[in-house]
Amino acid sequence: MKKTQQIMALLLAVMLCLGLFGCAKEHQASEAAGSDSGKKVVTVTTSFLNDMVKVLAGDLVELQMIIPAGEDPHLYKPLPEDSKKIQGADLVLYHGLHFEGKMVEALEQFGVSVSENFPAERIGRMDQDGIEIIDPHFWFDLELYAMACDRAAEALIELLPEHKASIEQNLEEYKVELKACDEWIRSEMEKIPENSRYLVTPHDAFNYFAKSYDIVVHAPQGVSTDSEVSGADVEATVNLIVEHQVKAIFTESTTNPAKMQKLQEDCARKGFEVKVVHGADQELFSDSLAAEGQAGDSFIEMLKHNVKLIVDNLK
């Protein structure tokens, strides 16, 4: 599987190089002309960054997104038009930390990672086997998310120096909102009794959330939905649910709910009934925001949706 990912990434990088250097005249003409609107073009990889740039730069730029809202970035396969979005952009922003699994090499060549200045000790951790892993789901640590906003703002100011004051003001106002959101989350999470603070999800996306808000998180799958799920991991998850009498386990908007239903069945065989929280507006957002116009289509609204769902089902 890793070899396939490397080949896909290399092919995209080669395709981009051919587009950038083999068609230099067309690219230069595009740079001169800019977008149809006359605005600078910013390409982002995910819905998180799409929302971030909207907050920081508003309508100052023309915004393009590669991975549609609702799709799993870990598993996303690059399309031919994605290379055009990267090639034609004045600025490309991406998460980094290997979140955009099959596009990593190309993005490292042509984009700016919003996580590039994170302290190493904040993003690395040991898994249950004692192996150090890099967790890309930094947005569940609002301090790291604010740092990502700082880096995005720097890149946008470099692109639009004439709008420096506006972007900086938007950044500071947004940080105030993030701080208020963090305080609200802490208040809400206090409603969950200490012996019920167990969050079971399909893949290991909520460890930053766990550290920030004092809850135990467990998932049968690793930090990437592309990782294998072993029988031992499933058994360990079932045992945790039964031992701690976990009231509910959660599905995610970008994963198959069948995984959690299987856990429910395994728990029932051990004599314990656990609720699977799933269905319309009943899934946690982990790797994507909701589609535009739906509940959870902005970063802060996504966090509030998740917290309400967790608290309502575990308190």
Backbone hydrogen bonds, N-H to C=O, Kabsch-Sander energy under -0.5 kcal/mol:
donor,donor_aa,acceptor,acceptor_aa,energy
5,Q,1,M,-2.1
6,Q,2,K,-2.3
7,I,3,K,-2.2
8,M,4,T,-2.4
9,A,5,Q,-2.6
10,L,6,Q,-2.5
11,L,7,I,-2.6
12,L,8,M,-2.2
13,A,9,A,-2.3
14,V,10,L,-2.7
15,M,11,L,-2.6
16,L,12,L,-2.6
17,C,13,A,-2.5
18,L,14,V,-2.7
19,G,15,M,-2.2
20,L,16,L,-3.0
21,F,17,C,-3.1
22,G,17,C,-0.6
22,G,18,L,-1.6
24,A,21,F,-0.7
27,H,23,C,-2.2
28,Q,24,A,-2.9
29,A,25,K,-2.2
30,S,26,E,-2.3
31,E,27,H,-2.6
32,A,28,Q,-2.3
33,A,29,A,-2.2
34,G,30,S,-2.8
35,S,39,K,-1.3
38,G,35,S,-1.4
40,K,60,L,-0.5
42,V,40,K,-0.5
42,V,62,E,-2.9
43,T,41,V,-0.5
43,T,91,L,-2.8
44,V,64,Q,-3.1
45,T,93,L,-1.2
50,N,46,T,-1.9
51,D,47,S,-2.2
52,M,48,F,-2.2
53,V,49,L,-2.6
54,K,50,N,-1.7
55,V,51,D,-2.1
56,L,52,M,-2.3
57,A,53,V,-3.3
58,G,53,V,-0.7
58,G,54,K,-1.3
60,L,57,A,-2.5
61,V,58,G,-0.6
62,E,40,K,-3.0
63,L,61,V,-0.6
64,Q,42,V,-2.7
66,I,44,V,-2.1
67,I,45,T,-2.6
70,G,289,L,-0.5
71,E,68,P,-1.9
75,L,72,D,-0.9
76,Y,72,D,-1.1
82,D,79,L,-1.4
83,S,79,L,-0.8
83,S,80,P,-0.7
84,K,80,P,-0.8
85,K,81,E,-1.9
86,I,82,D,-2.0
87,Q,83,S,-3.0
88,G,84,K,-2.7
89,A,86,I,-0.9
90,D,41,V,-2.7
91,L,41,V,-1.5
93,L,43,T,-2.5
94,Y,112,V,-2.3
99,F,96,G,-1.6
101,G,99,F,-1.9
103,M,100,E,-2.3
104,V,100,E,-0.6
104,V,101,G,-0.6
107,L,103,M,-2.6
108,E,104,V,-2.4
109,Q,105,E,-1.1
110,F,106,A,-1.8
111,G,107,L,-2.7
112,V,92,V,-2.9
114,V,94,Y,-2.5
115,S,95,H,-0.9
116,E,113,S,-1.2
118,F,115,S,-1.8
122,R,119,P,-1.8
123,I,119,P,-0.6
123,I,120,A,-1.0
124,G,120,A,-1.4
125,R,133,I,-2.1
127,D,131,I,-2.5
130,G,127,D,-2.2
133,I,125,R,-3.2
135,D,123,I,-2.2
135,D,133,I,-0.6
138,F,136,P,-1.8
140,F,137,H,-1.4
141,D,138,F,-2.3
142,L,140,F,-0.6
145,Y,141,D,-2.4
146,A,142,L,-1.9
147,M,143,E,-1.7
148,A,144,L,-2.2
149,C,145,Y,-2.0
150,D,146,A,-2.1
151,R,147,M,-2.1
152,A,148,A,-2.4
153,A,149,C,-2.7
154,E,150,D,-2.2
155,A,151,R,-2.1
156,L,152,A,-2.4
157,I,153,A,-2.6
158,E,154,E,-2.2
159,L,155,A,-1.6
160,L,156,L,-2.7
163,H,160,L,-2.2
164,K,161,P,-1.4
167,I,163,H,-2.4
168,E,164,K,-2.6
169,Q,165,A,-2.1
170,N,166,S,-2.4
171,L,167,I,-2.3
172,E,168,E,-2.3
173,E,169,Q,-2.4
174,Y,170,N,-2.1
175,K,171,L,-2.2
176,V,172,E,-1.4
177,E,173,E,-1.6
178,L,174,Y,-2.5
179,K,175,K,-2.2
180,A,176,V,-2.1
181,C,177,E,-2.4
182,D,178,L,-2.4
183,E,179,K,-2.1
184,W,180,A,-2.1
185,I,181,C,-2.5
186,R,182,D,-2.2
187,S,183,E,-1.9
188,E,184,W,-2.4
189,M,185,I,-2.8
190,E,186,R,-1.0
191,K,188,E,-1.9
192,I,189,M,-1.7
196,S,193,P,-2.0
197,R,194,E,-1.3
198,Y,196,S,-2.1
199,L,216,V,-3.6
200,V,198,Y,-0.7
201,T,199,L,-0.6
201,T,218,H,-1.9
204,D,221,Q,-0.9
204,D,222,G,-1.7
205,A,203,H,-2.5
210,A,206,F,-2.3
211,K,207,N,-2.2
212,S,208,Y,-2.1
213,Y,209,F,-2.3
214,D,210,A,-0.9
215,I,210,A,-1.2
216,V,197,R,-2.3
218,H,199,L,-2.5
221,Q,202,P,-1.3
227,S,224,S,-1.7
230,S,228,E,-0.6
234,V,230,S,-1.9
235,E,231,G,-2.5
236,A,232,A,-2.4
237,T,233,D,-1.9
238,V,234,V,-2.5
239,N,235,E,-2.6
240,L,236,A,-2.0
241,I,237,T,-2.2
242,V,238,V,-2.4
243,E,239,N,-2.9
244,H,240,L,-2.2
245,Q,242,V,-0.8
246,V,241,I,-2.1
249,I,275,K,-2.9
250,F,200,V,-2.6
251,T,277,V,-1.8
253,S,284,L,-2.6
255,T,252,E,-1.3
259,K,256,N,-1.6
260,M,257,P,-0.7
261,Q,257,P,-1.8
262,K,258,A,-2.0
263,L,259,K,-1.4
264,Q,260,M,-2.2
265,E,261,Q,-2.1
266,D,262,K,-2.4
267,C,263,L,-2.4
268,A,264,Q,-2.1
269,R,265,E,-1.7
270,K,266,D,-0.6
270,K,267,C,-0.9
271,G,268,A,-1.7
272,F,267,C,-2.3
274,V,272,F,-0.6
275,K,247,K,-2.1
277,V,249,I,-3.1
277,V,275,K,-0.6
278,H,276,V,-0.8
282,Q,279,G,-2.3
284,L,251,T,-2.6
286,S,284,L,-0.6
290,A,296,G,-2.6
294,Q,291,A,-2.2
297,D,294,Q,-1.1
302,M,298,S,-2.4
303,L,299,F,-2.2
304,K,300,I,-2.2
305,H,301,E,-2.3
306,N,302,M,-2.5
307,V,303,L,-2.7
308,K,304,K,-2.5
309,L,305,H,-2.2
310,I,306,N,-2.7
311,V,307,V,-3.0
312,D,308,K,-2.6
313,N,309,L,-1.3
314,L,310,I,-1.3
315,K,311,V,-2.2
